[in-house]
Each structure stands twice: as C-alpha cells, then as structure tokens.
Amino acid sequence: MAKPLVAIVGRPNVGKSTLFNRVAGRRIAIVKDTPGVTRDRIYAEASWLSHTFTLIDTGGIDTKNEDIISAKMCRQAELAIEMADVIIFLVDGREGINIADEDVAALLRRSKKPVLLAVNKIDAPKFGHGAHEFYELGLGTPYPISAEQSLGLGDLLDEVVDYFPKGSDEPNETDGVIHIAVVGKPNVGKSSLINALLGDERTIVSDIPGTTRDAIDTPFSYNEKNYVLIDTAGIRRKRSVEDESVERYSVIRSLGAIRRAEIVLIVTDASQALSEQDVRIAGYVHEEGKASILVVNKWDLVEKDSYTMPQFKKRFASDLAFMSYVPMLFLSALTGQRVNKVFGLVEEVITQAEKRITTGTLNEILNEAIRANEPPSVKGRRLKIYYAAQVAIKPPTFILKVNEPELMHFSYERYLEGYLRKSFGFSGTPIRLYARKRSIEDD
C-alpha cells in the first residue's frame, strides 16, 4: 500500500510552510512573512511514531482574490485535498476567524476527508483563548500549536497518524501483478510507447507537452502474466512549473507512480541530449530503490552508423554513472522498432530484483572480495567485516556485520557492490548495503 498522504491547507500567510518544515524535519519550503510566497505545492517524506507518510505544502486558498496566480494556487490546494488521506487545516490564532477561513472550512467539509484543525501562532498564554473561537468552523476540536516553536505538534501528529489506513506501512502486495511506471520529461513519447506496447490507443497522444495530467493505470496480460502499465504526466524542471499548479500536481502523481511500481521505464528522447532533468528523474527512481530500464525512444530520428549505438551507450553511462546497472533499450514507439523487446527485458530485470543469495554463497564471495582488496585503514583502525546476510528483495538488500560501521567508507562500499554485481548480476536493479555493528546476540 502506498504511503499515506497528508496535505497542509489554509488561507495565505498562516504559517503552512513553517509547519511543513517542522514536520518534515528540514528546511524545504521558502518561509517569508509575505502572503503567497509558496506558489507551488512542495512535498517531502516525513515520519511520526514509526509511521512514514508524504507531506504536501500548498499555496494559500483565497477564494475572493481573482488574480490568476491566486486562482492557480487555489486550484493546486484543491488538487492536494483530492489526493490526501488526511488534511491539516491551519488557521491563525492571533488574527482569529475571517471570511477566507470560513470558505476553506466549507470546502473541506464537502471533501468528506479527515480534517484536523490546527490553530497556529499560539506560542504564549495570552493567545491561548484564541483557539476556542475556531469551534465555530464546525470541524471539531481545534489543536493549539506554534509551528515556529514546535509547540503542540506531538498531539496534532498523534491524531494525524490515527487516521491512516490500516496496513499503510506494510509492503505493497501485488498478488503477482507487476506494476510498470512509465516516466520521463514531457513529450518524450511515453503515451505513444504505452499504446505501442498495448497495441491499442488506450491513452491520449499529442505532440503538445503535458497532455497526460494524471497517472493512468491500464491492466493487461502478456505471456500469461498480469501487468499494470502506469502512464504519467511528464516531470518538468521546477522553474518550468512555477505558475502552473496542474503541472505541479502532475509531478506528484508521477512520483507517486514510481513509488508504487515494481519496475520503471525511464523514457528519454534519442533526438535530444540527455538533460539535467532526465538525470534528476533517473536519480529519483534510483533513490526509491526501483528496478528500471532506460528506454531511448525516437531512435528512428537518429542518423546512424555502426558506431552510433555504442557512442550513445557510452555517453549515457557517463551521465548516469550512479546507475551503471541500468540496461538501455533503443526503440521507436512510432515505427514499432524493438518495442517487442520491452517485456522480455522487464521480466529479466524483475527476476534480478527478486534474486536471493544464500548466506553461505554470499559470504564466500564477500571473503573473496576482501582477500582481493582489504578495507583501507583509517587513523590506524581497519574495518572488519565478519559476515553478511541478505534481508530483502526489490531491491536486494544486504546487512554487513562489522566491528565499527563508521569505518565503512563509501568507496569501499562501492567496491563491494561492484564485486557483488560481477558475481551475481543484479542487472537493472539497485542494491543496498548496510553496515551494522556486530552485537553479542550475533555470536
């Protein structure tokens, strides 16, 4: 099951971004004492009481302001409400209720979503009485907080996680269905690729970037296996969507699709150089631990000789050095060239992501790697690796029991990862290595 989604909404300048930063645990949103600073919804992973969730900050809802940017910010917040599992409605305890608060409250009541009313800026006893008047909004008990000073946040978050769907922290059970997310910048041919794979025009295809606004799921069967193809809106650079709330919404839907997929097709345009945004999208897939294939579309538009594909592979390998494991497939969704190879490669990569290595074999290879290249010494201390065990798949995850985890330098970890790949493959999937101190219980 996907992580629960919590949206922070309210009229402008009540402290939404400050609350967002406190809950997320790091300064992400721009905080400034000027209404309308947060024009785009910003998202982050957060946790409370062992629950992980996605937190969304929104632009302020101001239904009376007819300015075009205000209208887009309002629509952006409405989209966040549609997506959210739980909503935190933030109001200003010092200013008291105004007409904008009443309008937002009416919108939230219509949403039928769980809403927690947080009264902000209650950071001194003299302001405490200000929370009581918000009962008039008809949204239940007001929670007095100070986002700036982190007062009352624990009680608020206790209530938030109580509303999460049961089992929301459990791994996604697919019942044998493989979810394939198709992601990439706008206009690289994602929808055309899906139509070519399905042999039918299931999604709208247009040469205008941004046609696909939401993530669209299409179930189908191939080779007696069940799949769901997830078509997503193109992920643009942030500065390209500063004033376009629908595009920002599309980004979150795309990132959500990546999180719930077993494998991701990262689609790029062969007629263009790999851009910074292509690399950023690939990086998100890698960080999420998802198996992936780099699909180089529009290969029919490239003038080719016998050196063209090797040159492309070399350049992509350099640009995506952190994803040296990703296989590349050069195709044309328009002409159908090599489209028939996609599902065979998907099955190969999924097999690699689900691969399990026995503890005996794993430690035999690990000892071989250590004999070939011992860990470097740091200030007279040397890392000792006692043994390893695989603890998870998708991605393959390994725990290394060591004397001092802080001695595991990233360069040696990278060496061990490379040795494991040379020995076991793992093509198309990231792998995770975690150094843990050996305890008495491990002996």
Backbone hydrogen bonds, N-H to C=O, Kabsch-Sander energy under -0.5 kcal/mol:
donor,donor_aa,acceptor,acceptor_aa,energy
6,V,54,T,-3.1
7,A,86,V,-2.0
8,I,56,I,-2.7
9,V,7,A,-0.6
9,V,88,I,-2.6
14,V,11,R,-0.7
19,L,15,G,-2.3
20,F,16,K,-2.6
21,N,17,S,-2.5
22,R,18,T,-2.0
23,V,19,L,-2.5
24,A,20,F,-2.7
25,G,21,N,-1.2
26,R,21,N,-0.8
28,I,26,R,-1.1
32,K,30,I,-0.6
34,T,32,K,-2.3
37,V,34,T,-1.2
39,R,37,V,-1.3
42,I,57,D,-1.2
44,A,55,L,-1.8
46,A,53,F,-3.0
48,W,51,H,-2.4
51,H,48,W,-2.0
53,F,46,A,-2.7
54,T,4,P,-3.0
55,L,44,A,-3.2
55,L,53,F,-0.5
56,I,6,V,-2.7
57,D,42,I,-3.5
58,T,8,I,-0.7
61,I,10,G,-2.3
62,D,60,G,-0.7
65,N,62,D,-0.9
66,E,64,K,-0.5
71,A,67,D,-2.2
72,K,68,I,-2.0
73,M,69,I,-2.5
74,C,70,S,-2.4
75,R,71,A,-2.3
76,Q,72,K,-2.5
77,A,73,M,-2.1
78,E,74,C,-2.1
79,L,75,R,-2.2
80,A,76,Q,-1.9
81,I,77,A,-2.2
82,E,78,E,-2.0
83,M,79,L,-1.6
84,A,80,A,-1.8
85,D,5,L,-3.0
86,V,5,L,-1.7
87,I,114,P,-2.5
88,I,7,A,-3.1
89,F,87,I,-0.7
89,F,116,L,-2.6
90,L,9,V,-2.9
90,L,88,I,-0.7
91,V,118,A,-2.4
93,G,91,V,-0.7
93,G,120,N,-2.5
96,G,92,D,-1.8
102,E,98,N,-1.7
103,D,99,I,-2.1
104,V,100,A,-2.4
105,A,101,D,-2.7
106,A,102,E,-2.0
107,L,103,D,-2.0
108,L,104,V,-2.4
109,R,105,A,-2.3
110,R,106,A,-1.7
111,S,107,L,-1.0
112,K,108,L,-0.7
112,K,109,R,-0.8
113,K,108,L,-0.6
116,L,87,I,-2.8
117,L,115,V,-0.5
117,L,141,T,-0.5
118,A,89,F,-2.7
118,A,116,L,-0.7
119,V,117,L,-0.5
119,V,143,Y,-2.4
120,N,91,V,-2.9
120,N,118,A,-0.8
122,I,145,I,-2.5
123,D,121,K,-1.2
127,F,124,A,-2.1
128,G,125,P,-1.5
130,G,127,F,-1.6
131,A,128,G,-1.4
132,H,129,H,-1.0
133,E,129,H,-0.6
134,F,131,A,-1.3
135,Y,132,H,-1.8
136,E,133,E,-1.6
137,L,134,F,-1.6
138,G,135,Y,-2.0
143,Y,117,L,-2.9
145,I,119,V,-2.9
146,S,151,L,-2.2
150,S,146,S,-1.0
151,L,146,S,-1.8
156,L,152,G,-1.6
157,L,153,L,-2.8
158,D,154,G,-2.2
159,E,155,D,-1.4
160,V,156,L,-1.9
161,V,157,L,-2.5
162,D,158,D,-1.1
163,Y,159,E,-0.8
163,Y,160,V,-1.4
164,F,161,V,-1.2
168,S,165,P,-1.7
170,E,167,G,-1.5
174,T,172,N,-0.6
177,V,174,T,-2.2
178,I,226,N,-2.3
179,H,177,V,-0.6
180,I,178,I,-0.5
180,I,228,V,-3.1
181,A,179,H,-0.6
181,A,263,I,-2.0
182,V,230,I,-2.7
183,V,181,A,-0.6
183,V,265,L,-2.4
188,V,185,K,-0.9
193,L,189,G,-2.1
194,I,190,K,-2.2
195,N,191,S,-2.4
196,A,192,S,-2.1
197,L,193,L,-2.5
198,L,194,I,-2.5
199,G,195,N,-1.6
200,D,195,N,-1.3
202,R,200,D,-1.9
211,T,208,I,-0.8
213,R,211,T,-0.9
216,I,214,D,-0.5
216,I,231,D,-2.9
217,D,215,A,-0.5
218,T,229,L,-2.3
220,F,227,Y,-2.3
222,Y,225,K,-2.5
225,K,222,Y,-1.5
227,Y,220,F,-3.0
228,V,178,I,-2.3
229,L,218,T,-2.5
230,I,180,I,-3.2
230,I,228,V,-0.5
231,D,216,I,-2.6
231,D,229,L,-0.7
232,T,182,V,-1.0
235,I,184,G,-1.8
236,R,234,G,-0.7
240,S,237,R,-1.4
241,V,238,K,-1.8
242,E,239,R,-0.5
244,E,241,V,-1.5
245,S,243,D,-0.5
248,R,244,E,-1.8
249,Y,245,S,-2.5
250,S,246,V,-2.2
251,V,247,E,-1.9
252,I,248,R,-1.6
253,R,249,Y,-2.2
254,S,250,S,-2.4
255,L,251,V,-2.6
256,G,252,I,-2.5
257,A,253,R,-2.0
258,I,254,S,-1.9
259,R,255,L,-1.8
260,R,256,G,-1.5
261,A,258,I,-1.1
262,E,179,H,-2.2
263,I,179,H,-1.7
264,V,291,A,-2.1
265,L,181,A,-3.2
266,I,264,V,-0.7
266,I,293,I,-2.7
267,V,183,V,-3.0
267,V,265,L,-0.9
268,T,295,V,-2.8
270,A,268,T,-0.6
270,A,297,N,-3.1
272,Q,269,D,-1.8
279,V,275,S,-2.0
280,R,276,E,-2.1
281,I,277,Q,-2.4
282,A,278,D,-2.3
283,G,279,V,-2.4
284,Y,280,R,-1.9
285,V,281,I,-1.9
286,H,282,A,-2.4
287,E,283,G,-2.7
288,E,284,Y,-1.8
289,G,286,H,-1.6
290,K,285,V,-2.0
291,A,262,E,-1.0
292,S,428,G,-2.7
293,I,264,V,-2.1
294,L,327,P,-2.7
295,V,266,I,-2.4
295,V,293,I,-0.8
296,V,294,L,-0.7
296,V,329,L,-2.7
297,N,268,T,-2.6
297,N,295,V,-1.0
299,W,331,L,-2.3
301,L,298,K,-1.8
302,V,299,W,-1.3
308,T,305,D,-1.2
311,Q,307,Y,-2.1
312,F,308,T,-2.3
313,K,309,M,-2.7
314,K,310,P,-2.3
315,R,311,Q,-2.3
316,F,312,F,-2.9
317,A,313,K,-2.6
318,S,314,K,-1.5
319,D,315,R,-2.3
320,L,316,F,-2.5
321,A,318,S,-1.0
323,M,320,L,-2.2
324,S,321,A,-0.9
326,V,323,M,-2.1
329,L,294,L,-2.6
331,L,296,V,-2.5
331,L,329,L,-0.6
332,S,337,Q,-1.9
336,G,332,S,-2.1
339,V,336,G,-1.4
340,N,336,G,-0.5
341,K,338,R,-1.8
342,V,339,V,-1.6
345,L,341,K,-1.9
346,V,342,V,-2.5
347,E,343,F,-2.4
348,E,344,G,-1.8
349,V,345,L,-2.6
350,I,346,V,-2.6
351,T,347,E,-2.0
352,Q,348,E,-1.7
353,A,349,V,-2.4
354,E,350,I,-1.6
355,K,352,Q,-1.1
362,L,358,T,-2.8
363,N,359,T,-2.4
364,E,360,G,-1.7
365,I,361,T,-2.1
366,L,362,L,-2.4
367,N,363,N,-2.5
368,E,364,E,-1.6
369,A,365,I,-2.3
370,I,366,L,-2.2
371,R,367,N,-2.4
372,A,368,E,-1.8
373,N,369,A,-1.6
378,V,381,R,-3.8
379,K,377,S,-0.5
381,R,378,V,-1.9
383,L,376,P,-0.7
386,Y,384,K,-0.6
386,Y,401,K,-2.8
387,Y,401,K,-1.0
389,A,399,I,-1.8
391,V,397,T,-2.6
392,A,397,T,-1.1
394,K,353,A,-2.7
397,T,392,A,-2.2
398,F,432,R,-3.0
399,I,389,A,-2.7
400,L,398,F,-0.5
400,L,434,Y,-3.1
401,K,387,Y,-2.7
401,K,399,I,-0.6
402,V,400,L,-0.6
402,V,436,R,-2.8
403,N,384,K,-1.5
407,L,404,E,-2.2
408,M,405,P,-1.9
409,H,407,L,-1.2
412,Y,409,H,-0.6
413,E,409,H,-2.4
414,R,410,F,-2.3
415,Y,411,S,-1.6
416,L,412,Y,-2.5
417,E,413,E,-2.3
418,G,414,R,-2.3
419,Y,415,Y,-2.1
420,L,416,L,-2.4
421,R,417,E,-2.3
422,K,418,G,-2.2
423,S,419,Y,-1.8
424,F,420,L,-3.0
425,G,421,R,-2.2
426,F,424,F,-1.0
428,G,325,Y,-2.2
429,T,426,F,-1.5
432,R,396,P,-2.5
434,Y,398,F,-2.5
436,R,400,L,-3.1
438,R,402,V,-2.6
442,D,439,S,-0.9
443,D,440,I,-1.3
